[in-house]
Amino acid sequence: MRREDLVRELERLAPPGLADPEDAGRIGLVIEGTGDVGGTCVALDVTPKVVARTIQAGAGMLVVHHTPLYEPVTSLTGPLARLVAPLLTGNVNLYVMHTNFDRAPGGINDTLAELLGLRNTEPLDLGVVGDCGLDAREIARRIGGPVRLWGRAGKIARLAVVGGSGFDLVRIEETARRGARAFLSAEMKHHVARSIPIPCIEATHYALEAPGMRRLADRMGWEFIDDPPEVSPLP
């Protein structure tokens, strides 16, 4: 497939206009490579393992959720240079779909809601809320990773989910007003935990967002490269 055709298809799946303003200049085609893409790989993050596998697979496009170029770059040195150099020398395109894919139909949060079996869902800012009926242990089992429960909760009648780092107190309060009885996201901050109006279930950033990228790869017939951060439970 030609690069331009593939970019058009990715923009159809996750229109750039859905993205947060802060994503301006940080999504879309951030590294331009070959015009004849051939194969495509998908991952959550650009890591050395992901880059190496993309090159090994002979793919001309790597599609990720998180850009490695979040801040303006004035020099390519150190770890960043070592990370992107193989993409540049291998003529590999790098395409980023971030908050636009969070909000897109079938994207990060729709996939998470489907994984948890949520029903009667409604959109939230960067998330969804729906009828649940699961407890925290079952939620952990379904997402395939450990969770931490802030507050107390049994079976949750209605659950709000925001993939990634979504524990913003204003957002949690708004979802509580809309009937949510618990909130699932990642990276809880201490001052937020002190003020939450409903129980919050904290999972890892990777566990909440990788399923959406895996689903994208499966839907398109591409290779998903799984590379979670290493987490070792202590005895």
WOPEJO-V400228 format. One record per pair of residues at least 6 apart in sequence whose ideal C-beta (glycine too) atoms are under 8 Angstrom apart, sorted by sequence separation. I is the first residue (numbers start at 1). GAP is how many residues later the second one is. D is the distance in Angstrom with one decimal. If there is no record, write none. Layout:
i=I gap=GAP d=D
i=I gap=GAP d=D
This chain:
i=86 gap=6 d=7.7
i=101 gap=6 d=4.4
i=102 gap=6 d=4.7
i=103 gap=6 d=7.4
i=104 gap=6 d=7.8
i=122 gap=6 d=6.7
i=140 gap=6 d=6.1
i=216 gap=6 d=7.6
i=217 gap=6 d=6.4
i=218 gap=6 d=7.2
i=43 gap=7 d=4.3
i=73 gap=7 d=7.2
i=87 gap=7 d=5.9
i=97 gap=7 d=7.9
i=101 gap=7 d=5.7
i=102 gap=7 d=5.8
i=121 gap=7 d=4.8
i=122 gap=7 d=5.5
i=140 gap=7 d=4.3
i=176 gap=7 d=7.9
i=193 gap=7 d=7.2
i=217 gap=7 d=3.7
i=19 gap=8 d=5.6
i=54 gap=8 d=4.8
i=76 gap=8 d=6.9
i=113 gap=8 d=5.4
i=121 gap=8 d=6.7
i=122 gap=8 d=7.1
i=134 gap=8 d=7.4
i=139 gap=8 d=6.2
i=175 gap=8 d=6.0
i=41 gap=9 d=7.5
i=76 gap=9 d=7.8
i=121 gap=9 d=3.6
i=162 gap=9 d=7.1
i=84 gap=10 d=7.9
i=118 gap=10 d=6.9
i=120 gap=10 d=5.7
i=214 gap=10 d=4.6
i=16 gap=11 d=6.1
i=51 gap=11 d=7.5
i=118 gap=11 d=7.9
i=119 gap=11 d=5.7
i=120 gap=11 d=4.9
i=136 gap=11 d=5.7
i=172 gap=11 d=5.2
i=213 gap=11 d=6.5
i=16 gap=12 d=6.1
i=41 gap=12 d=6.8
i=50 gap=12 d=7.1
i=68 gap=12 d=6.8
i=118 gap=12 d=3.1
i=119 gap=12 d=4.4
i=160 gap=12 d=7.8
i=188 gap=12 d=6.3
i=214 gap=12 d=7.5
i=41 gap=13 d=4.5
i=118 gap=13 d=6.5
i=136 gap=13 d=4.7
i=183 gap=13 d=7.6
i=50 gap=14 d=7.6
i=118 gap=14 d=5.9
i=188 gap=14 d=4.7
i=68 gap=15 d=6.0
i=69 gap=15 d=8.0
i=113 gap=15 d=4.8
i=117 gap=15 d=7.7
i=160 gap=15 d=4.0
i=183 gap=15 d=6.0
i=185 gap=15 d=7.2
i=187 gap=15 d=7.4
i=41 gap=16 d=5.9
i=46 gap=16 d=7.2
i=68 gap=16 d=6.6
i=112 gap=16 d=7.8
i=116 gap=16 d=6.7
i=117 gap=16 d=8.0
i=167 gap=16 d=7.5
i=182 gap=16 d=5.7
i=183 gap=16 d=7.5
i=184 gap=16 d=7.7
i=185 gap=16 d=7.9
i=186 gap=16 d=6.3
i=210 gap=16 d=7.0
i=11 gap=17 d=7.7
i=109 gap=17 d=7.1
i=113 gap=17 d=5.8
i=117 gap=17 d=7.5
i=136 gap=17 d=6.3
i=166 gap=17 d=7.9
i=181 gap=17 d=6.0
i=182 gap=17 d=4.7
i=183 gap=17 d=4.8
i=184 gap=17 d=4.5
i=185 gap=17 d=7.1
i=186 gap=17 d=5.6
i=39 gap=18 d=5.8
i=41 gap=18 d=4.5
i=46 gap=18 d=5.5
i=109 gap=18 d=5.1
i=110 gap=18 d=6.8
i=116 gap=18 d=6.5
i=135 gap=18 d=7.1
i=160 gap=18 d=8.0
i=167 gap=18 d=5.1
i=180 gap=18 d=6.2
i=181 gap=18 d=7.6
i=182 gap=18 d=6.9
i=183 gap=18 d=7.0
i=185 gap=18 d=7.5
i=186 gap=18 d=6.0
i=187 gap=18 d=6.2
i=210 gap=18 d=7.0
i=39 gap=19 d=5.9
i=40 gap=19 d=5.6
i=43 gap=19 d=6.9
i=45 gap=19 d=6.3
i=109 gap=19 d=5.1
i=135 gap=19 d=5.8
i=166 gap=19 d=3.6
i=167 gap=19 d=7.5
i=182 gap=19 d=6.0
i=184 gap=19 d=6.5
i=186 gap=19 d=4.3
i=38 gap=20 d=6.6
i=39 gap=20 d=4.0
i=40 gap=20 d=7.4
i=41 gap=20 d=7.3
i=42 gap=20 d=7.6
i=43 gap=20 d=7.8
i=44 gap=20 d=6.6
i=45 gap=20 d=7.3
i=46 gap=20 d=7.3
i=103 gap=20 d=7.7
i=135 gap=20 d=5.1
i=136 gap=20 d=8.0
i=139 gap=20 d=7.9
i=160 gap=20 d=4.0
i=165 gap=20 d=7.0
i=166 gap=20 d=7.0
i=167 gap=20 d=6.5
i=172 gap=20 d=7.5
i=7 gap=21 d=7.4
i=38 gap=21 d=6.7
i=39 gap=21 d=6.6
i=40 gap=21 d=4.3
i=41 gap=21 d=5.2
i=42 gap=21 d=4.8
i=43 gap=21 d=5.3
i=44 gap=21 d=5.1
i=45 gap=21 d=5.0
i=46 gap=21 d=7.6
i=134 gap=21 d=6.7
i=135 gap=21 d=6.8
i=158 gap=21 d=5.2
i=159 gap=21 d=6.5
i=162 gap=21 d=7.5
i=164 gap=21 d=7.2
i=165 gap=21 d=5.5
i=167 gap=21 d=4.9
i=176 gap=21 d=4.7
i=186 gap=21 d=7.9
i=207 gap=21 d=7.6
i=7 gap=22 d=5.9
i=37 gap=22 d=7.7
i=38 gap=22 d=4.6
i=39 gap=22 d=7.6
i=40 gap=22 d=7.5
i=41 gap=22 d=7.3
i=42 gap=22 d=7.4
i=44 gap=22 d=6.5
i=46 gap=22 d=4.3
i=133 gap=22 d=5.8
i=134 gap=22 d=6.2
i=158 gap=22 d=5.3
i=159 gap=22 d=7.1
i=160 gap=22 d=7.3
i=161 gap=22 d=7.9
i=162 gap=22 d=7.4
i=163 gap=22 d=7.5
i=164 gap=22 d=6.1
i=165 gap=22 d=4.2
i=167 gap=22 d=6.5
i=176 gap=22 d=4.8
i=186 gap=22 d=5.6
i=206 gap=22 d=4.6
i=37 gap=23 d=3.9
i=40 gap=23 d=6.3
i=45 gap=23 d=7.7
i=103 gap=23 d=6.6
i=116 gap=23 d=6.4
i=132 gap=23 d=7.9
i=133 gap=23 d=7.2
i=158 gap=23 d=5.1
i=159 gap=23 d=5.4
i=160 gap=23 d=4.7
i=161 gap=23 d=4.6
i=162 gap=23 d=4.4
i=163 gap=23 d=7.9
i=164 gap=23 d=8.0
i=169 gap=23 d=5.1
i=175 gap=23 d=7.7
i=185 gap=23 d=7.1
i=206 gap=23 d=6.1
i=36 gap=24 d=6.7
i=37 gap=24 d=4.6
i=102 gap=24 d=5.1
i=132 gap=24 d=4.7
i=133 gap=24 d=6.9
i=157 gap=24 d=5.1
i=158 gap=24 d=8.0
i=159 gap=24 d=7.5
i=160 gap=24 d=6.9
i=161 gap=24 d=7.2
i=168 gap=24 d=7.4
i=172 gap=24 d=5.8
i=173 gap=24 d=5.7
i=184 gap=24 d=7.5
i=204 gap=24 d=7.6
i=62 gap=25 d=7.0
i=102 gap=25 d=7.7
i=117 gap=25 d=7.8
i=132 gap=25 d=6.6
i=134 gap=25 d=7.4
i=156 gap=25 d=5.3
i=159 gap=25 d=6.1
i=167 gap=25 d=5.2
i=172 gap=25 d=6.6
i=204 gap=25 d=7.4
i=3 gap=26 d=7.7
i=34 gap=26 d=4.5
i=116 gap=26 d=5.7
i=131 gap=26 d=6.8
i=132 gap=26 d=6.1
i=156 gap=26 d=4.4
i=169 gap=26 d=5.7
i=172 gap=26 d=6.8
i=33 gap=27 d=6.2
i=99 gap=27 d=6.5
i=115 gap=27 d=5.7
i=116 gap=27 d=7.5
i=131 gap=27 d=5.6
i=132 gap=27 d=3.9
i=169 gap=27 d=7.3
i=204 gap=27 d=6.9
i=33 gap=28 d=7.6
i=115 gap=28 d=6.5
i=130 gap=28 d=6.9
i=131 gap=28 d=8.0
i=153 gap=28 d=7.3
i=172 gap=28 d=6.9
i=3 gap=29 d=7.8
i=67 gap=29 d=4.4
i=129 gap=29 d=6.4
i=130 gap=29 d=6.7
i=153 gap=29 d=5.2
i=3 gap=30 d=7.7
i=62 gap=30 d=5.9
i=64 gap=30 d=7.0
i=66 gap=30 d=7.4
i=129 gap=30 d=6.9
i=3 gap=31 d=7.0
i=4 gap=31 d=7.7
i=6 gap=31 d=5.5
i=55 gap=31 d=5.5
i=60 gap=31 d=7.2
i=61 gap=31 d=7.0
i=62 gap=31 d=7.1
i=64 gap=31 d=7.5
i=65 gap=31 d=7.3
i=67 gap=31 d=6.9
i=112 gap=31 d=7.7
i=129 gap=31 d=4.3
i=3 gap=32 d=5.0
i=51 gap=32 d=6.5
i=55 gap=32 d=8.0
i=60 gap=32 d=6.1
i=61 gap=32 d=4.5
i=62 gap=32 d=5.3
i=63 gap=32 d=4.8
i=64 gap=32 d=5.8
i=65 gap=32 d=6.5
i=66 gap=32 d=6.8
i=128 gap=32 d=7.5
i=129 gap=32 d=7.5
i=2 gap=33 d=6.2
i=3 gap=33 d=7.5
i=51 gap=33 d=7.9
i=54 gap=33 d=7.6
i=59 gap=33 d=6.7
i=60 gap=33 d=6.1
i=61 gap=33 d=7.9
i=62 gap=33 d=7.2
i=63 gap=33 d=7.9
i=64 gap=33 d=7.9
i=65 gap=33 d=6.0
i=127 gap=33 d=6.1
i=128 gap=33 d=5.9
i=167 gap=33 d=6.4
i=2 gap=34 d=6.5
i=3 gap=34 d=5.4
i=6 gap=34 d=7.1
i=48 gap=34 d=7.6
i=52 gap=34 d=7.2
i=61 gap=34 d=6.3
i=63 gap=34 d=6.8
i=127 gap=34 d=5.5
i=1 gap=35 d=8.0
i=2 gap=35 d=7.0
i=48 gap=35 d=6.6
i=51 gap=35 d=5.2
i=55 gap=35 d=4.9
i=127 gap=35 d=3.5
i=167 gap=35 d=7.5
i=1 gap=36 d=5.2
i=47 gap=36 d=7.8
i=51 gap=36 d=6.2
i=54 gap=36 d=7.9
i=65 gap=36 d=6.4
i=124 gap=36 d=6.2
i=126 gap=36 d=5.4
i=127 gap=36 d=7.1
i=1 gap=37 d=7.8
i=30 gap=37 d=5.8
i=46 gap=37 d=6.4
i=55 gap=37 d=7.0
i=126 gap=37 d=7.8
i=147 gap=37 d=7.9
i=46 gap=38 d=7.7
i=54 gap=38 d=6.1
i=124 gap=38 d=6.9
i=126 gap=38 d=7.8
i=150 gap=38 d=6.1
i=30 gap=39 d=5.6
i=127 gap=39 d=6.2
i=27 gap=40 d=7.2
i=126 gap=40 d=6.2
i=148 gap=40 d=7.6
i=165 gap=40 d=6.3
i=26 gap=41 d=5.1
i=118 gap=41 d=6.4
i=164 gap=41 d=5.6
i=26 gap=43 d=7.1
i=65 gap=43 d=7.2
i=116 gap=43 d=7.0
i=118 gap=43 d=7.2
i=150 gap=43 d=5.2
i=156 gap=43 d=7.8
i=26 gap=44 d=6.1
i=127 gap=44 d=7.9
i=164 gap=44 d=6.3
i=116 gap=45 d=6.9
i=126 gap=45 d=7.9
i=139 gap=45 d=6.6
i=151 gap=45 d=6.4
i=163 gap=45 d=4.3
i=164 gap=45 d=5.4
i=125 gap=46 d=6.4
i=129 gap=46 d=5.8
i=150 gap=46 d=6.2
i=153 gap=46 d=4.0
i=163 gap=46 d=4.7
i=124 gap=47 d=7.3
i=151 gap=47 d=7.2
i=152 gap=47 d=6.2
i=161 gap=47 d=7.7
i=46 gap=48 d=7.0
i=113 gap=48 d=6.0
i=127 gap=48 d=7.9
i=151 gap=48 d=3.5
i=153 gap=48 d=7.7
i=112 gap=49 d=5.1
i=125 gap=49 d=8.0
i=129 gap=49 d=6.2
i=150 gap=49 d=6.4
i=151 gap=49 d=6.5
i=163 gap=49 d=6.7
i=124 gap=50 d=7.8
i=129 gap=50 d=7.2
i=132 gap=50 d=7.8
i=149 gap=50 d=6.3
i=150 gap=50 d=4.3
i=112 gap=51 d=5.4
i=124 gap=51 d=6.1
i=129 gap=51 d=5.1
i=149 gap=51 d=7.7
i=150 gap=51 d=7.6
i=109 gap=52 d=6.2
i=149 gap=52 d=5.7
i=150 gap=52 d=6.4
i=10 gap=53 d=6.8
i=31 gap=53 d=6.8
i=109 gap=53 d=6.8
i=148 gap=53 d=7.5
i=149 gap=53 d=7.7
i=33 gap=54 d=7.0
i=109 gap=54 d=5.3
i=124 gap=54 d=7.9
i=147 gap=54 d=5.2
i=148 gap=54 d=4.4
i=6 gap=55 d=6.1
i=33 gap=55 d=7.8
i=108 gap=55 d=4.3
i=147 gap=55 d=6.3
i=31 gap=56 d=5.7
i=37 gap=56 d=6.6
i=108 gap=56 d=7.4
i=122 gap=56 d=7.4
i=147 gap=56 d=4.8
i=3 gap=57 d=7.6
i=31 gap=57 d=7.0
i=33 gap=57 d=7.4
i=34 gap=57 d=4.5
i=146 gap=57 d=7.6
i=3 gap=58 d=7.3
i=33 gap=58 d=4.4
i=34 gap=58 d=7.3
i=127 gap=58 d=7.7
i=145 gap=58 d=5.9
i=146 gap=58 d=7.5
i=33 gap=59 d=4.7
i=34 gap=59 d=6.7
i=145 gap=59 d=5.4
i=33 gap=60 d=4.1
i=143 gap=60 d=5.8
i=31 gap=61 d=7.3
i=32 gap=61 d=6.2
i=33 gap=61 d=7.5
i=102 gap=61 d=6.1
i=145 gap=61 d=7.6
i=31 gap=62 d=6.3
i=102 gap=62 d=7.1
i=139 gap=62 d=6.1
i=145 gap=62 d=3.6
i=31 gap=63 d=3.8
i=140 gap=63 d=7.4
i=144 gap=63 d=6.3
i=29 gap=64 d=6.3
i=30 gap=64 d=5.4
i=139 gap=64 d=7.8
i=143 gap=64 d=4.9
i=29 gap=65 d=7.4
i=30 gap=65 d=7.3
i=136 gap=65 d=5.4
i=143 gap=65 d=6.8
i=29 gap=66 d=5.4
i=30 gap=66 d=5.4
i=28 gap=67 d=6.7
i=28 gap=68 d=6.5
i=116 gap=68 d=7.9
i=143 gap=68 d=7.4
i=27 gap=69 d=4.7
i=26 gap=70 d=6.6
i=27 gap=70 d=6.2
i=27 gap=71 d=5.2
i=26 gap=72 d=6.8
i=27 gap=72 d=7.8
i=112 gap=72 d=7.9
i=27 gap=73 d=6.2
i=23 gap=75 d=5.3
i=23 gap=76 d=5.2
i=23 gap=77 d=7.1
i=19 gap=79 d=6.4
i=20 gap=79 d=4.4
i=19 gap=80 d=4.6
i=18 gap=81 d=7.2
i=19 gap=81 d=3.9
i=18 gap=82 d=4.1
i=14 gap=83 d=4.5
i=17 gap=83 d=7.4
i=13 gap=84 d=7.7
i=16 gap=84 d=5.6
i=19 gap=84 d=7.9
i=10 gap=85 d=5.9
i=15 gap=85 d=6.2
i=18 gap=85 d=4.4
i=146 gap=85 d=7.5
i=14 gap=86 d=4.5
i=18 gap=86 d=6.0
i=10 gap=87 d=6.4
i=14 gap=87 d=4.2
i=146 gap=87 d=7.1
i=7 gap=88 d=6.8
i=13 gap=88 d=7.7
i=6 gap=89 d=7.9
i=15 gap=89 d=7.1
i=3 gap=90 d=5.9
i=14 gap=90 d=4.1
i=13 gap=91 d=6.3
i=13 gap=93 d=7.4
i=14 gap=93 d=6.2
i=13 gap=94 d=7.9
i=112 gap=96 d=6.0
i=115 gap=96 d=5.7
i=112 gap=99 d=6.4
i=108 gap=100 d=7.7
i=111 gap=100 d=5.1
i=112 gap=100 d=6.8
i=108 gap=101 d=5.4
i=111 gap=101 d=4.0
i=110 gap=102 d=7.7
i=109 gap=103 d=7.5
i=108 gap=104 d=3.6
i=111 gap=104 d=4.8
i=107 gap=105 d=5.6
i=108 gap=105 d=7.8
i=20 gap=106 d=7.9
i=106 gap=109 d=7.2
i=107 gap=109 d=8.0
i=101 gap=111 d=6.9
i=106 gap=113 d=7.5
i=101 gap=115 d=7.8
i=65 gap=144 d=5.9
i=65 gap=147 d=7.5
i=65 gap=148 d=5.6
i=64 gap=149 d=7.6
i=63 gap=150 d=7.8
i=63 gap=153 d=7.3
i=63 gap=159 d=7.5
i=44 gap=162 d=6.2
i=59 gap=164 d=7.3
i=44 gap=165 d=5.7
i=44 gap=166 d=4.8
i=57 gap=166 d=6.1
i=44 gap=169 d=5.2
i=43 gap=170 d=6.6
i=53 gap=170 d=7.8
i=42 gap=171 d=5.4
i=54 gap=171 d=7.1
i=42 gap=172 d=7.6
i=53 gap=172 d=4.9
i=42 gap=174 d=5.8
i=42 gap=175 d=3.9
i=50 gap=175 d=4.8
i=41 gap=176 d=7.9
i=49 gap=176 d=7.2
i=50 gap=177 d=5.5
i=42 gap=178 d=7.8
i=49 gap=178 d=4.7
i=40 gap=180 d=7.1
i=42 gap=180 d=5.2
i=47 gap=180 d=5.1
i=41 gap=181 d=6.4
i=42 gap=181 d=7.0
i=43 gap=181 d=7.0
i=40 gap=182 d=4.5
i=41 gap=182 d=4.9
i=42 gap=182 d=5.0
i=43 gap=182 d=4.4
i=45 gap=182 d=6.9
i=39 gap=183 d=7.5
i=40 gap=183 d=7.6
i=41 gap=183 d=7.7
i=42 gap=183 d=7.0
i=43 gap=183 d=7.8
i=44 gap=183 d=7.6
i=39 gap=184 d=7.3
i=41 gap=184 d=5.7
i=43 gap=184 d=6.4
i=13 gap=203 d=7.4
